[in-house]
Amino acid sequence: MKFTYEHFELNNVLSFKADLAQQDKVELISDKLLEDGLYTTCPKVFKVTEDTQHFDVLLPMNREIENVPDGLDYYPSFCCDKCIYTRYLDFDTDYNSMWNELKAFAEKEGQIVKDIYLVQIPIPGGIVTDVYAEV
């Protein structure tokens, strides 16, 4: 599956939604500055507007683990009952592989992935991509 997307710059965070139907529909996702200084978003809050300044629920950060697959610093895991979260270190993420991995993880847990949300976070020395899969 080929991901098509556009992006908006919002408070120095490139936030965009990849449309799994391969259409060019884009929804702006607001951001929240976490205590550790990184921005993140969560699809638990859907269809927010540019005026949205905060979330009611902070995303619980995943624990770091050893022996992770190439390109990942976290395994996929559920961050709430509606979302799977993972983080990629490579800017040139292979979105087909990412989709297949999240889909397989969700199916193993008896879930179906509806949409995927991507947030690219500039950090010293590169960019990380936070990935949220709505289930």
Rosetta blueprint (number, residue, H / E / L):
1 M L
2 K L
3 F L
4 T L
5 Y L
6 E L
7 H L
8 F E
9 E E
10 L E
11 N L
12 N L
13 V E
14 L E
15 S E
16 F E
17 K E
18 A E
19 D L
20 L L
21 A L
22 Q L
23 Q L
24 D L
25 K L
26 V L
27 E L
28 L L
29 I L
30 S L
31 D L
32 K E
33 L E
34 L L
35 E L
36 D L
37 G L
38 L L
39 Y E
40 T E
41 T L
42 C L
43 P L
44 K L
45 V L
46 F L
47 K L
48 V L
49 T L
50 E L
51 D L
52 T L
53 Q L
54 H L
55 F L
56 D L
57 V L
58 L L
59 L L
60 P L
61 M L
62 N L
63 R L
64 E L
65 I L
66 E L
67 N L
68 V L
69 P L
70 D L
71 G L
72 L E
73 D L
74 Y L
75 Y L
76 P L
77 S E
78 F E
79 C E
80 C E
81 D L
82 K L
83 C E
84 I E
85 Y E
86 T E
87 R E
88 Y E
89 L L
90 D L
91 F L
92 D L
93 T L
94 D L
95 Y H
96 N H
97 S H
98 M H
99 W H
100 N H
101 E H
102 L H
103 K H
104 A H
105 F H
106 A H
107 E H
108 K H
109 E L
110 G L
111 Q L
112 I L
113 V L
114 K L
115 D E
116 I E
117 Y E
118 L E
119 V E
120 Q E
121 I E
122 P E
123 I E
124 P L
125 G L
126 G E
127 I E
128 V E
129 T E
130 D E
131 V E
132 Y E
133 A E
134 E E
135 V L
